Amino acid sequence: MSLSTKSVTAVVPAKINLALAVGPVRVDGFHELATVYQAVGLFDEVTATRRNPGSGVTMTVAGPEADAVPCDATNLAWLAAEAVAAEADVVPDVHLHIVKRIPVAGGMAGGSADAAGALLACDILWRASLHRERMLELAADLGSDVPFLLHGGTAVGTGRGERITAAMARGSYHWVFALSDRGLSTPRVYAECDRLRAGAKVTEPVIPAGLMEALLAGDPARVGAELANDLQPAAISIRPELDMVLEIGRDAGALGAVLSGSGPTCAFLVADDEAALDLAVSLSASGLCSGVARAEGPVGGARLKDG
């Protein structure tokens, strides 16, 4: 990459949580988590383009629900660009253009994906040459899911989700996603989770051993049976129709059904492409979701766009 490079584009996947165990609230206000992430083939693109000196950071967003994405310093991608500029000791004169394909506020870490993409694109644009460990530290400062979107694949997340360890996993997995045109606020879902568990003893979160064994075996049917999300009851409490969407998927033959992160996207694991198409048709016909997407996982983390 030459010093005269004017523009760099990164491609970043969505994530789902195959398991999400939510522990007690920590002193910093976050919940202790134990999760198994998988990166799936729905991708945002983040392009970083040099601007004239003194221009600062600017941002535009295109794609579905683009108008719901902030184009200011509340966007994690904007903060990521500023973080890389500080590391590279340059003025952050850059325009970020994000093409959204990951659902907005859908529990699939679209905002975190864009931050990971901005970290990678700006690192290359400004020749910061950040070591992998330092980039992961910056990612963790930006958000709990950002380090995983750099990592990709299938991985275990601990702490608040930012401490990543690659999982021993085999095989590929076919997913169908029921999308909603109304996002769910992650803080609201966590608050509802706390409300539903008030008075109960909340133990330290643990990854289901059965899920890790199923991933090691590369057995989609066993993986489907082990999908779990402690935030699911809270999201359903806020949005009861999500339970109906999950039930439609199960009745239509999905190997497993689970809310993606804090929702409202519902994720269904199926056996193959044919089963994915059949389920997509059933979900579309239900009238309970605004759209349906299909993808395979695991895929790699943030990367430069070919060409």
C-alpha positions, 0 to 999 in steps of 0.5 A: 500500500503506497503512501499516496493511497487515497482510499481503503475499503474494509469488509466486516461480517455480522456476528451471532451468539451461539450461546450468551450467558449473562452473569451479575452486574460488575462494578463498572456497570457491565454484566459479566458474560460468557459467550460463543460468537460466530461470524456470519456472511452478512457484510458491511463495507467501510471505506476510509478516504483521505480529506484535505488538512483541517477537514476532520472526520466526516461520515456518510451511510448507505443501505437499508435503515441508513437514516437510523445510523448516526453520522457523528462522534456517537458512531463507533466507526468515527471513534475508531478513526480518531483512535487510530489517528492518535496512535499514528500521530496524524490529524484525523482528516478522513471521510468514512463511508459505510454501506450497511447490510447488517441489520441496524440495532438487530443484535448482530453487532453492526455498529461494532462491525463498522468500528472494526472496519474503520480500525482496519481501513484507517490503520492501512490508510495512515500506515499506522502499522498497529500490532495486532494486540494493540488493535485488539486493545483499541477495539475493546475500548470501543465496544465489547463486540469489536474485538471479535469482529476483527477476529472472526470465525467461531470464538469464546468471549469472556469478561464483557465479551471483549476477551477472545479465544478461538474455539475448537470448531469444525464444519460450516453452518447454514443460517436464516435470519428473521429481521425486524424493522424496529430495533431493540435497545441493548441497554433496555434489554439488559435492564429488563433482564435485570428486572426479570431476575430481581431477587434471584441469585445470579451466578457466574456465566458458564459456556455450555459444555454440550455446545463446545462438544457439538462444535468440535464434532462439527454437528449442526443438529447438536449445535442447534439443540444447544443454542441458548441466550439469557437475554431472550426472555427479556427481549420477548418480554419487551417484544412478545411477537418474537416468541411467535417468530422463533416458534414458526422457525422451530415448527418449520424444521429449524435445527435450532432457534435463538435470538441474536444477541439482544435482538430483535433478529431471530437466528435459525440454524438449518441443515442445508441450502434447501432447508434455508430456502424453505424456512425463508419462505415460511418466515416471509409468509408469516407476516411477523418479520420485515425481511429474511436473510440467509448466510453461512458461518463461520467466516473470517473477521474484518479484511481489506476488500479485494480489488 
